[in-house]
Amino acid sequence: MYIRNSAKAIIRKENKILLTKNEDENGIFYLLPGGGQKHGETLHEALRRECIEETGREVKVGELLHIREYIGKNHEHASFDQHVHQMEFYFECFLYSEGGHDPEPSNPDSHQVGIEWVDLNMLVQYRLYPKKIRQYLTEELPGRVYLGDIN
């Protein structure tokens, strides 16, 4: 087994955050844009590529805000994630330009059905993964870089 690196974008505008909208057998759920780092790719390069693939938008990658470790066997999805061990790096990101149209994702994830700007004050009402990240996105908890093995 190996540990997978993943880069995630925290893109805020006014009091909203850009999320990918996904659907599975339990309904709609949301994720921060981003994904796996490829061999030979920096985390910043991976994040810029993933944002174009999942949101259709180019981003400028800013400061590293959080690191999340996910060890699947320790969480609610252990029945299908027991072999997963992933390190996720959460960066503040900024959109270069939104232009006059909504660009289409060039390579959305398999469960992805769209993207959505979600009001930060309403995050508690959304099925967002990882669940505990919302506390850091809405600044209910003091900033920490390493969040630990959370879901």
Chimera marker file (.cmm) of the C-alpha trace (Angstrom):
<marker_set name="trace">
<marker id="1" x="0.000" y="0.000" z="0.000" r="1" g="1" b="0" radius="0.5"/>
<marker id="2" x="1.070" y="3.578" z="-0.520" r="1" g="1" b="0" radius="0.5"/>
<marker id="3" x="0.080" y="7.009" z="0.763" r="1" g="1" b="0" radius="0.5"/>
<marker id="4" x="-1.627" y="9.247" z="-1.792" r="1" g="1" b="0" radius="0.5"/>
<marker id="5" x="-1.126" y="13.023" z="-1.812" r="1" g="1" b="0" radius="0.5"/>
<marker id="6" x="-4.066" y="15.232" z="-2.692" r="1" g="1" b="0" radius="0.5"/>
<marker id="7" x="-4.287" y="19.026" z="-3.074" r="1" g="1" b="0" radius="0.5"/>
<marker id="8" x="-7.533" y="20.838" z="-2.236" r="1" g="1" b="0" radius="0.5"/>
<marker id="9" x="-8.657" y="24.402" z="-2.988" r="1" g="1" b="0" radius="0.5"/>
<marker id="10" x="-10.380" y="26.730" z="-0.555" r="1" g="1" b="0" radius="0.5"/>
<marker id="11" x="-11.901" y="29.333" z="-2.895" r="1" g="1" b="0" radius="0.5"/>
<marker id="12" x="-13.929" y="32.022" z="-1.133" r="1" g="1" b="0" radius="0.5"/>
<marker id="13" x="-15.850" y="34.927" z="-2.646" r="1" g="1" b="0" radius="0.5"/>
<marker id="14" x="-17.716" y="37.304" z="-0.391" r="1" g="1" b="0" radius="0.5"/>
<marker id="15" x="-19.242" y="34.935" z="2.199" r="1" g="1" b="0" radius="0.5"/>
<marker id="16" x="-19.385" y="31.892" z="-0.094" r="1" g="1" b="0" radius="0.5"/>
<marker id="17" x="-17.132" y="28.951" z="-0.913" r="1" g="1" b="0" radius="0.5"/>
<marker id="18" x="-16.861" y="27.075" z="-4.208" r="1" g="1" b="0" radius="0.5"/>
<marker id="19" x="-17.596" y="23.343" z="-3.872" r="1" g="1" b="0" radius="0.5"/>
<marker id="20" x="-18.048" y="20.453" z="-6.247" r="1" g="1" b="0" radius="0.5"/>
<marker id="21" x="-21.534" y="18.954" z="-6.100" r="1" g="1" b="0" radius="0.5"/>
<marker id="22" x="-21.590" y="15.157" z="-6.218" r="1" g="1" b="0" radius="0.5"/>
<marker id="23" x="-24.171" y="12.391" z="-6.029" r="1" g="1" b="0" radius="0.5"/>
<marker id="24" x="-24.044" y="8.841" z="-4.721" r="1" g="1" b="0" radius="0.5"/>
<marker id="25" x="-26.605" y="6.262" z="-3.547" r="1" g="1" b="0" radius="0.5"/>
<marker id="26" x="-27.262" y="8.388" z="-0.430" r="1" g="1" b="0" radius="0.5"/>
<marker id="27" x="-27.922" y="11.606" z="-2.353" r="1" g="1" b="0" radius="0.5"/>
<marker id="28" x="-26.040" y="14.873" z="-2.873" r="1" g="1" b="0" radius="0.5"/>
<marker id="29" x="-22.723" y="15.585" z="-1.168" r="1" g="1" b="0" radius="0.5"/>
<marker id="30" x="-20.089" y="18.297" z="-1.524" r="1" g="1" b="0" radius="0.5"/>
<marker id="31" x="-16.299" y="18.391" z="-1.696" r="1" g="1" b="0" radius="0.5"/>
<marker id="32" x="-13.672" y="21.056" z="-2.010" r="1" g="1" b="0" radius="0.5"/>
<marker id="33" x="-12.209" y="21.073" z="-5.537" r="1" g="1" b="0" radius="0.5"/>
<marker id="34" x="-8.955" y="19.197" z="-5.932" r="1" g="1" b="0" radius="0.5"/>
<marker id="35" x="-7.485" y="15.770" z="-6.217" r="1" g="1" b="0" radius="0.5"/>
<marker id="36" x="-4.529" y="13.484" z="-6.503" r="1" g="1" b="0" radius="0.5"/>
<marker id="37" x="-0.998" y="14.573" z="-7.217" r="1" g="1" b="0" radius="0.5"/>
<marker id="38" x="0.600" y="12.852" z="-10.214" r="1" g="1" b="0" radius="0.5"/>
<marker id="39" x="4.209" y="11.683" z="-10.291" r="1" g="1" b="0" radius="0.5"/>
<marker id="40" x="6.509" y="14.586" z="-11.194" r="1" g="1" b="0" radius="0.5"/>
<marker id="41" x="3.871" y="17.211" z="-10.413" r="1" g="1" b="0" radius="0.5"/>
<marker id="42" x="4.143" y="19.757" z="-7.582" r="1" g="1" b="0" radius="0.5"/>
<marker id="43" x="1.170" y="20.196" z="-5.259" r="1" g="1" b="0" radius="0.5"/>
<marker id="44" x="0.533" y="23.628" z="-6.810" r="1" g="1" b="0" radius="0.5"/>
<marker id="45" x="0.565" y="22.164" z="-10.328" r="1" g="1" b="0" radius="0.5"/>
<marker id="46" x="-1.779" y="19.376" z="-9.231" r="1" g="1" b="0" radius="0.5"/>
<marker id="47" x="-4.184" y="21.857" z="-7.680" r="1" g="1" b="0" radius="0.5"/>
<marker id="48" x="-4.258" y="24.157" z="-10.713" r="1" g="1" b="0" radius="0.5"/>
<marker id="49" x="-4.923" y="21.157" z="-12.989" r="1" g="1" b="0" radius="0.5"/>
<marker id="50" x="-7.613" y="19.716" z="-10.718" r="1" g="1" b="0" radius="0.5"/>
<marker id="51" x="-9.435" y="23.058" z="-10.421" r="1" g="1" b="0" radius="0.5"/>
<marker id="52" x="-9.655" y="23.328" z="-14.210" r="1" g="1" b="0" radius="0.5"/>
<marker id="53" x="-10.810" y="19.705" z="-14.466" r="1" g="1" b="0" radius="0.5"/>
<marker id="54" x="-13.455" y="19.988" z="-11.728" r="1" g="1" b="0" radius="0.5"/>
<marker id="55" x="-14.591" y="23.636" z="-11.934" r="1" g="1" b="0" radius="0.5"/>
<marker id="56" x="-13.442" y="24.910" z="-15.331" r="1" g="1" b="0" radius="0.5"/>
<marker id="57" x="-11.691" y="27.776" z="-13.556" r="1" g="1" b="0" radius="0.5"/>
<marker id="58" x="-8.039" y="28.770" z="-13.347" r="1" g="1" b="0" radius="0.5"/>
<marker id="59" x="-6.749" y="29.540" z="-9.871" r="1" g="1" b="0" radius="0.5"/>
<marker id="60" x="-3.798" y="31.214" z="-8.274" r="1" g="1" b="0" radius="0.5"/>
<marker id="61" x="-2.599" y="29.013" z="-5.421" r="1" g="1" b="0" radius="0.5"/>
<marker id="62" x="-1.996" y="30.845" z="-2.162" r="1" g="1" b="0" radius="0.5"/>
<marker id="63" x="-1.004" y="29.864" z="1.351" r="1" g="1" b="0" radius="0.5"/>
<marker id="64" x="-1.163" y="26.330" z="2.747" r="1" g="1" b="0" radius="0.5"/>
<marker id="65" x="-3.889" y="26.452" z="5.404" r="1" g="1" b="0" radius="0.5"/>
<marker id="66" x="-4.430" y="22.863" z="6.551" r="1" g="1" b="0" radius="0.5"/>
<marker id="67" x="-3.163" y="19.314" z="6.217" r="1" g="1" b="0" radius="0.5"/>
<marker id="68" x="-5.621" y="16.476" z="6.732" r="1" g="1" b="0" radius="0.5"/>
<marker id="69" x="-4.683" y="12.853" z="7.072" r="1" g="1" b="0" radius="0.5"/>
<marker id="70" x="-7.298" y="10.260" z="6.157" r="1" g="1" b="0" radius="0.5"/>
<marker id="71" x="-6.823" y="6.643" z="7.148" r="1" g="1" b="0" radius="0.5"/>
<marker id="72" x="-9.910" y="4.935" z="5.780" r="1" g="1" b="0" radius="0.5"/>
<marker id="73" x="-10.045" y="2.010" z="8.209" r="1" g="1" b="0" radius="0.5"/>
<marker id="74" x="-10.614" y="4.494" z="11.064" r="1" g="1" b="0" radius="0.5"/>
<marker id="75" x="-13.781" y="6.096" z="9.670" r="1" g="1" b="0" radius="0.5"/>
<marker id="76" x="-17.405" y="5.578" z="8.664" r="1" g="1" b="0" radius="0.5"/>
<marker id="77" x="-16.545" y="4.472" z="5.123" r="1" g="1" b="0" radius="0.5"/>
<marker id="78" x="-14.155" y="1.719" z="6.253" r="1" g="1" b="0" radius="0.5"/>
<marker id="79" x="-16.211" y="-0.921" z="4.422" r="1" g="1" b="0" radius="0.5"/>
<marker id="80" x="-14.897" y="0.384" z="1.087" r="1" g="1" b="0" radius="0.5"/>
<marker id="81" x="-12.035" y="2.700" z="2.161" r="1" g="1" b="0" radius="0.5"/>
<marker id="82" x="-10.115" y="0.412" z="4.536" r="1" g="1" b="0" radius="0.5"/>
<marker id="83" x="-6.990" y="0.428" z="2.344" r="1" g="1" b="0" radius="0.5"/>
<marker id="84" x="-6.987" y="4.192" z="1.709" r="1" g="1" b="0" radius="0.5"/>
<marker id="85" x="-4.325" y="6.376" z="3.335" r="1" g="1" b="0" radius="0.5"/>
<marker id="86" x="-4.307" y="9.898" z="1.988" r="1" g="1" b="0" radius="0.5"/>
<marker id="87" x="-2.642" y="13.190" z="2.872" r="1" g="1" b="0" radius="0.5"/>
<marker id="88" x="-4.669" y="16.226" z="1.808" r="1" g="1" b="0" radius="0.5"/>
<marker id="89" x="-3.117" y="19.676" z="1.539" r="1" g="1" b="0" radius="0.5"/>
<marker id="90" x="-5.648" y="22.530" z="1.704" r="1" g="1" b="0" radius="0.5"/>
<marker id="91" x="-4.547" y="25.766" z="0.031" r="1" g="1" b="0" radius="0.5"/>
<marker id="92" x="-6.242" y="29.132" z="-0.101" r="1" g="1" b="0" radius="0.5"/>
<marker id="93" x="-6.879" y="29.821" z="-3.794" r="1" g="1" b="0" radius="0.5"/>
<marker id="94" x="-8.047" y="32.789" z="-5.832" r="1" g="1" b="0" radius="0.5"/>
<marker id="95" x="-9.875" y="32.814" z="-9.157" r="1" g="1" b="0" radius="0.5"/>
<marker id="96" x="-7.992" y="34.585" z="-11.932" r="1" g="1" b="0" radius="0.5"/>
<marker id="97" x="-11.126" y="35.752" z="-13.702" r="1" g="1" b="0" radius="0.5"/>
<marker id="98" x="-14.688" y="34.622" z="-13.877" r="1" g="1" b="0" radius="0.5"/>
<marker id="99" x="-15.477" y="36.409" z="-17.111" r="1" g="1" b="0" radius="0.5"/>
<marker id="100" x="-19.044" y="36.678" z="-18.311" r="1" g="1" b="0" radius="0.5"/>
<marker id="101" x="-19.862" y="32.968" z="-18.423" r="1" g="1" b="0" radius="0.5"/>
<marker id="102" x="-19.739" y="29.881" z="-16.274" r="1" g="1" b="0" radius="0.5"/>
<marker id="103" x="-17.032" y="27.610" z="-17.665" r="1" g="1" b="0" radius="0.5"/>
<marker id="104" x="-17.639" y="23.880" z="-17.755" r="1" g="1" b="0" radius="0.5"/>
<marker id="105" x="-15.408" y="21.426" z="-15.898" r="1" g="1" b="0" radius="0.5"/>
<marker id="106" x="-13.061" y="19.752" z="-18.382" r="1" g="1" b="0" radius="0.5"/>
<marker id="107" x="-12.800" y="16.403" z="-16.553" r="1" g="1" b="0" radius="0.5"/>
<marker id="108" x="-15.233" y="16.155" z="-13.600" r="1" g="1" b="0" radius="0.5"/>
<marker id="109" x="-14.978" y="13.327" z="-11.077" r="1" g="1" b="0" radius="0.5"/>
<marker id="110" x="-17.181" y="10.281" z="-11.613" r="1" g="1" b="0" radius="0.5"/>
<marker id="111" x="-19.743" y="11.292" z="-8.940" r="1" g="1" b="0" radius="0.5"/>
<marker id="112" x="-19.631" y="15.001" z="-9.804" r="1" g="1" b="0" radius="0.5"/>
<marker id="113" x="-22.864" y="16.573" z="-11.082" r="1" g="1" b="0" radius="0.5"/>
<marker id="114" x="-21.857" y="20.234" z="-10.895" r="1" g="1" b="0" radius="0.5"/>
<marker id="115" x="-20.297" y="23.016" z="-8.875" r="1" g="1" b="0" radius="0.5"/>
<marker id="116" x="-21.943" y="25.398" z="-6.445" r="1" g="1" b="0" radius="0.5"/>
<marker id="117" x="-21.151" y="28.537" z="-4.471" r="1" g="1" b="0" radius="0.5"/>
<marker id="118" x="-22.333" y="27.744" z="-0.930" r="1" g="1" b="0" radius="0.5"/>
<marker id="119" x="-22.904" y="30.323" z="1.797" r="1" g="1" b="0" radius="0.5"/>
<marker id="120" x="-20.376" y="29.685" z="4.572" r="1" g="1" b="0" radius="0.5"/>
<marker id="121" x="-23.066" y="30.267" z="7.204" r="1" g="1" b="0" radius="0.5"/>
<marker id="122" x="-25.139" y="27.440" z="5.688" r="1" g="1" b="0" radius="0.5"/>
<marker id="123" x="-22.401" y="24.764" z="5.521" r="1" g="1" b="0" radius="0.5"/>
<marker id="124" x="-23.836" y="22.903" z="8.510" r="1" g="1" b="0" radius="0.5"/>
<marker id="125" x="-26.884" y="22.062" z="6.364" r="1" g="1" b="0" radius="0.5"/>
<marker id="126" x="-24.783" y="20.414" z="3.636" r="1" g="1" b="0" radius="0.5"/>
<marker id="127" x="-23.344" y="16.911" z="3.432" r="1" g="1" b="0" radius="0.5"/>
<marker id="128" x="-19.737" y="18.053" z="3.119" r="1" g="1" b="0" radius="0.5"/>
<marker id="129" x="-16.651" y="15.846" z="3.314" r="1" g="1" b="0" radius="0.5"/>
<marker id="130" x="-14.569" y="15.853" z="5.324" r="1" g="1" b="0" radius="0.5"/>
<marker id="131" x="-17.260" y="16.810" z="7.832" r="1" g="1" b="0" radius="0.5"/>
<marker id="132" x="-14.857" y="18.394" z="10.310" r="1" g="1" b="0" radius="0.5"/>
<marker id="133" x="-13.351" y="20.776" z="7.722" r="1" g="1" b="0" radius="0.5"/>
<marker id="134" x="-16.415" y="23.043" z="7.959" r="1" g="1" b="0" radius="0.5"/>
<marker id="135" x="-15.303" y="24.110" z="11.450" r="1" g="1" b="0" radius="0.5"/>
<marker id="136" x="-12.083" y="25.471" z="9.959" r="1" g="1" b="0" radius="0.5"/>
<marker id="137" x="-13.730" y="26.987" z="6.877" r="1" g="1" b="0" radius="0.5"/>
<marker id="138" x="-16.135" y="29.010" z="9.010" r="1" g="1" b="0" radius="0.5"/>
<marker id="139" x="-13.440" y="29.858" z="11.578" r="1" g="1" b="0" radius="0.5"/>
<marker id="140" x="-15.361" y="28.301" z="14.478" r="1" g="1" b="0" radius="0.5"/>
<marker id="141" x="-12.048" y="26.773" z="15.562" r="1" g="1" b="0" radius="0.5"/>
<marker id="142" x="-8.702" y="28.506" z="15.781" r="1" g="1" b="0" radius="0.5"/>
<marker id="143" x="-6.521" y="27.911" z="12.742" r="1" g="1" b="0" radius="0.5"/>
<marker id="144" x="-4.430" y="24.747" z="12.823" r="1" g="1" b="0" radius="0.5"/>
<marker id="145" x="-2.282" y="23.462" z="10.036" r="1" g="1" b="0" radius="0.5"/>
<marker id="146" x="-2.254" y="19.726" z="10.841" r="1" g="1" b="0" radius="0.5"/>
<marker id="147" x="-5.836" y="18.601" z="11.462" r="1" g="1" b="0" radius="0.5"/>
<marker id="148" x="-4.998" y="14.940" z="12.063" r="1" g="1" b="0" radius="0.5"/>
<marker id="149" x="-6.872" y="11.852" z="10.892" r="1" g="1" b="0" radius="0.5"/>
<marker id="150" x="-10.345" y="13.361" z="10.505" r="1" g="1" b="0" radius="0.5"/>
<marker id="151" x="-13.427" y="12.732" z="8.426" r="1" g="1" b="0" radius="0.5"/>
<link id1="1" id2="2" r="1" g="1" b="0" radius="0.2"/>
<link id1="2" id2="3" r="1" g="1" b="0" radius="0.2"/>
<link id1="3" id2="4" r="1" g="1" b="0" radius="0.2"/>
<link id1="4" id2="5" r="1" g="1" b="0" radius="0.2"/>
<link id1="5" id2="6" r="1" g="1" b="0" radius="0.2"/>
<link id1="6" id2="7" r="1" g="1" b="0" radius="0.2"/>
<link id1="7" id2="8" r="1" g="1" b="0" radius="0.2"/>
<link id1="8" id2="9" r="1" g="1" b="0" radius="0.2"/>
<link id1="9" id2="10" r="1" g="1" b="0" radius="0.2"/>
<link id1="10" id2="11" r="1" g="1" b="0" radius="0.2"/>
<link id1="11" id2="12" r="1" g="1" b="0" radius="0.2"/>
<link id1="12" id2="13" r="1" g="1" b="0" radius="0.2"/>
<link id1="13" id2="14" r="1" g="1" b="0" radius="0.2"/>
<link id1="14" id2="15" r="1" g="1" b="0" radius="0.2"/>
<link id1="15" id2="16" r="1" g="1" b="0" radius="0.2"/>
<link id1="16" id2="17" r="1" g="1" b="0" radius="0.2"/>
<link id1="17" id2="18" r="1" g="1" b="0" radius="0.2"/>
<link id1="18" id2="19" r="1" g="1" b="0" radius="0.2"/>
<link id1="19" id2="20" r="1" g="1" b="0" radius="0.2"/>
<link id1="20" id2="21" r="1" g="1" b="0" radius="0.2"/>
<link id1="21" id2="22" r="1" g="1" b="0" radius="0.2"/>
<link id1="22" id2="23" r="1" g="1" b="0" radius="0.2"/>
<link id1="23" id2="24" r="1" g="1" b="0" radius="0.2"/>
<link id1="24" id2="25" r="1" g="1" b="0" radius="0.2"/>
<link id1="25" id2="26" r="1" g="1" b="0" radius="0.2"/>
<link id1="26" id2="27" r="1" g="1" b="0" radius="0.2"/>
<link id1="27" id2="28" r="1" g="1" b="0" radius="0.2"/>
<link id1="28" id2="29" r="1" g="1" b="0" radius="0.2"/>
<link id1="29" id2="30" r="1" g="1" b="0" radius="0.2"/>
<link id1="30" id2="31" r="1" g="1" b="0" radius="0.2"/>
<link id1="31" id2="32" r="1" g="1" b="0" radius="0.2"/>
<link id1="32" id2="33" r="1" g="1" b="0" radius="0.2"/>
<link id1="33" id2="34" r="1" g="1" b="0" radius="0.2"/>
<link id1="34" id2="35" r="1" g="1" b="0" radius="0.2"/>
<link id1="35" id2="36" r="1" g="1" b="0" radius="0.2"/>
<link id1="36" id2="37" r="1" g="1" b="0" radius="0.2"/>
<link id1="37" id2="38" r="1" g="1" b="0" radius="0.2"/>
<link id1="38" id2="39" r="1" g="1" b="0" radius="0.2"/>
<link id1="39" id2="40" r="1" g="1" b="0" radius="0.2"/>
<link id1="40" id2="41" r="1" g="1" b="0" radius="0.2"/>
<link id1="41" id2="42" r="1" g="1" b="0" radius="0.2"/>
<link id1="42" id2="43" r="1" g="1" b="0" radius="0.2"/>
<link id1="43" id2="44" r="1" g="1" b="0" radius="0.2"/>
<link id1="44" id2="45" r="1" g="1" b="0" radius="0.2"/>
<link id1="45" id2="46" r="1" g="1" b="0" radius="0.2"/>
<link id1="46" id2="47" r="1" g="1" b="0" radius="0.2"/>
<link id1="47" id2="48" r="1" g="1" b="0" radius="0.2"/>
<link id1="48" id2="49" r="1" g="1" b="0" radius="0.2"/>
<link id1="49" id2="50" r="1" g="1" b="0" radius="0.2"/>
<link id1="50" id2="51" r="1" g="1" b="0" radius="0.2"/>
<link id1="51" id2="52" r="1" g="1" b="0" radius="0.2"/>
<link id1="52" id2="53" r="1" g="1" b="0" radius="0.2"/>
<link id1="53" id2="54" r="1" g="1" b="0" radius="0.2"/>
<link id1="54" id2="55" r="1" g="1" b="0" radius="0.2"/>
<link id1="55" id2="56" r="1" g="1" b="0" radius="0.2"/>
<link id1="56" id2="57" r="1" g="1" b="0" radius="0.2"/>
<link id1="57" id2="58" r="1" g="1" b="0" radius="0.2"/>
<link id1="58" id2="59" r="1" g="1" b="0" radius="0.2"/>
<link id1="59" id2="60" r="1" g="1" b="0" radius="0.2"/>
<link id1="60" id2="61" r="1" g="1" b="0" radius="0.2"/>
<link id1="61" id2="62" r="1" g="1" b="0" radius="0.2"/>
<link id1="62" id2="63" r="1" g="1" b="0" radius="0.2"/>
<link id1="63" id2="64" r="1" g="1" b="0" radius="0.2"/>
<link id1="64" id2="65" r="1" g="1" b="0" radius="0.2"/>
<link id1="65" id2="66" r="1" g="1" b="0" radius="0.2"/>
<link id1="66" id2="67" r="1" g="1" b="0" radius="0.2"/>
<link id1="67" id2="68" r="1" g="1" b="0" radius="0.2"/>
<link id1="68" id2="69" r="1" g="1" b="0" radius="0.2"/>
<link id1="69" id2="70" r="1" g="1" b="0" radius="0.2"/>
<link id1="70" id2="71" r="1" g="1" b="0" radius="0.2"/>
<link id1="71" id2="72" r="1" g="1" b="0" radius="0.2"/>
<link id1="72" id2="73" r="1" g="1" b="0" radius="0.2"/>
<link id1="73" id2="74" r="1" g="1" b="0" radius="0.2"/>
<link id1="74" id2="75" r="1" g="1" b="0" radius="0.2"/>
<link id1="75" id2="76" r="1" g="1" b="0" radius="0.2"/>
<link id1="76" id2="77" r="1" g="1" b="0" radius="0.2"/>
<link id1="77" id2="78" r="1" g="1" b="0" radius="0.2"/>
<link id1="78" id2="79" r="1" g="1" b="0" radius="0.2"/>
<link id1="79" id2="80" r="1" g="1" b="0" radius="0.2"/>
<link id1="80" id2="81" r="1" g="1" b="0" radius="0.2"/>
<link id1="81" id2="82" r="1" g="1" b="0" radius="0.2"/>
<link id1="82" id2="83" r="1" g="1" b="0" radius="0.2"/>
<link id1="83" id2="84" r="1" g="1" b="0" radius="0.2"/>
<link id1="84" id2="85" r="1" g="1" b="0" radius="0.2"/>
<link id1="85" id2="86" r="1" g="1" b="0" radius="0.2"/>
<link id1="86" id2="87" r="1" g="1" b="0" radius="0.2"/>
<link id1="87" id2="88" r="1" g="1" b="0" radius="0.2"/>
<link id1="88" id2="89" r="1" g="1" b="0" radius="0.2"/>
<link id1="89" id2="90" r="1" g="1" b="0" radius="0.2"/>
<link id1="90" id2="91" r="1" g="1" b="0" radius="0.2"/>
<link id1="91" id2="92" r="1" g="1" b="0" radius="0.2"/>
<link id1="92" id2="93" r="1" g="1" b="0" radius="0.2"/>
<link id1="93" id2="94" r="1" g="1" b="0" radius="0.2"/>
<link id1="94" id2="95" r="1" g="1" b="0" radius="0.2"/>
<link id1="95" id2="96" r="1" g="1" b="0" radius="0.2"/>
<link id1="96" id2="97" r="1" g="1" b="0" radius="0.2"/>
<link id1="97" id2="98" r="1" g="1" b="0" radius="0.2"/>
<link id1="98" id2="99" r="1" g="1" b="0" radius="0.2"/>
<link id1="99" id2="100" r="1" g="1" b="0" radius="0.2"/>
<link id1="100" id2="101" r="1" g="1" b="0" radius="0.2"/>
<link id1="101" id2="102" r="1" g="1" b="0" radius="0.2"/>
<link id1="102" id2="103" r="1" g="1" b="0" radius="0.2"/>
<link id1="103" id2="104" r="1" g="1" b="0" radius="0.2"/>
<link id1="104" id2="105" r="1" g="1" b="0" radius="0.2"/>
<link id1="105" id2="106" r="1" g="1" b="0" radius="0.2"/>
<link id1="106" id2="107" r="1" g="1" b="0" radius="0.2"/>
<link id1="107" id2="108" r="1" g="1" b="0" radius="0.2"/>
<link id1="108" id2="109" r="1" g="1" b="0" radius="0.2"/>
<link id1="109" id2="110" r="1" g="1" b="0" radius="0.2"/>
<link id1="110" id2="111" r="1" g="1" b="0" radius="0.2"/>
<link id1="111" id2="112" r="1" g="1" b="0" radius="0.2"/>
<link id1="112" id2="113" r="1" g="1" b="0" radius="0.2"/>
<link id1="113" id2="114" r="1" g="1" b="0" radius="0.2"/>
<link id1="114" id2="115" r="1" g="1" b="0" radius="0.2"/>
<link id1="115" id2="116" r="1" g="1" b="0" radius="0.2"/>
<link id1="116" id2="117" r="1" g="1" b="0" radius="0.2"/>
<link id1="117" id2="118" r="1" g="1" b="0" radius="0.2"/>
<link id1="118" id2="119" r="1" g="1" b="0" radius="0.2"/>
<link id1="119" id2="120" r="1" g="1" b="0" radius="0.2"/>
<link id1="120" id2="121" r="1" g="1" b="0" radius="0.2"/>
<link id1="121" id2="122" r="1" g="1" b="0" radius="0.2"/>
<link id1="122" id2="123" r="1" g="1" b="0" radius="0.2"/>
<link id1="123" id2="124" r="1" g="1" b="0" radius="0.2"/>
<link id1="124" id2="125" r="1" g="1" b="0" radius="0.2"/>
<link id1="125" id2="126" r="1" g="1" b="0" radius="0.2"/>
<link id1="126" id2="127" r="1" g="1" b="0" radius="0.2"/>
<link id1="127" id2="128" r="1" g="1" b="0" radius="0.2"/>
<link id1="128" id2="129" r="1" g="1" b="0" radius="0.2"/>
<link id1="129" id2="130" r="1" g="1" b="0" radius="0.2"/>
<link id1="130" id2="131" r="1" g="1" b="0" radius="0.2"/>
<link id1="131" id2="132" r="1" g="1" b="0" radius="0.2"/>
<link id1="132" id2="133" r="1" g="1" b="0" radius="0.2"/>
<link id1="133" id2="134" r="1" g="1" b="0" radius="0.2"/>
<link id1="134" id2="135" r="1" g="1" b="0" radius="0.2"/>
<link id1="135" id2="136" r="1" g="1" b="0" radius="0.2"/>
<link id1="136" id2="137" r="1" g="1" b="0" radius="0.2"/>
<link id1="137" id2="138" r="1" g="1" b="0" radius="0.2"/>
<link id1="138" id2="139" r="1" g="1" b="0" radius="0.2"/>
<link id1="139" id2="140" r="1" g="1" b="0" radius="0.2"/>
<link id1="140" id2="141" r="1" g="1" b="0" radius="0.2"/>
<link id1="141" id2="142" r="1" g="1" b="0" radius="0.2"/>
<link id1="142" id2="143" r="1" g="1" b="0" radius="0.2"/>
<link id1="143" id2="144" r="1" g="1" b="0" radius="0.2"/>
<link id1="144" id2="145" r="1" g="1" b="0" radius="0.2"/>
<link id1="145" id2="146" r="1" g="1" b="0" radius="0.2"/>
<link id1="146" id2="147" r="1" g="1" b="0" radius="0.2"/>
<link id1="147" id2="148" r="1" g="1" b="0" radius="0.2"/>
<link id1="148" id2="149" r="1" g="1" b="0" radius="0.2"/>
<link id1="149" id2="150" r="1" g="1" b="0" radius="0.2"/>
<link id1="150" id2="151" r="1" g="1" b="0" radius="0.2"/>
</marker_set>
